[in-house]
């Protein structure tokens, strides 16, 4: 498909360039009007000519290539979202542990649950902890991270 598009773009660009040069060289008047019409038709033919050369097999192949590219793009986007969630989880873990240390709480972060919002943004909705969750640390997690006390699970 990329080769097909490349050739088509080269053909259209070449036709447009030649038409522009020819139009610039033709003197004003009726001849220029007529040649502009002819050159416009030639340019239009260059734009639509690849379509008439397509066979059913070509359309099937192009459709298949397009679907493969779309699947690869979707897989890449999913991997990017997954990586972003891992980064967010690591940052949250570090933040909670730093706050726990500054508040004198002995706590370990076991994991998080995330909710994916519209637009693919992942936000933490639940945190799993072990150790001693102090009221002060619980308040910090609720205020700073938006994870309510009911969603702070400590074992």
Protein Blocks (a to p, Z undefined) as FASTA:
>chain_A
ZZmmmmmmmmmmmmmmmmmmmmmmpccdjklmmmmmmmmmmmmmmmmmmmmmpcfklmmm
mmmmmmmmmmmmmmmmmmmmmmmmmmmmmmmmmmmmmmmmmnopacddfbdcddddehhi
acdfbdcdedjddfklmmmmmmmnopafklmccZZ
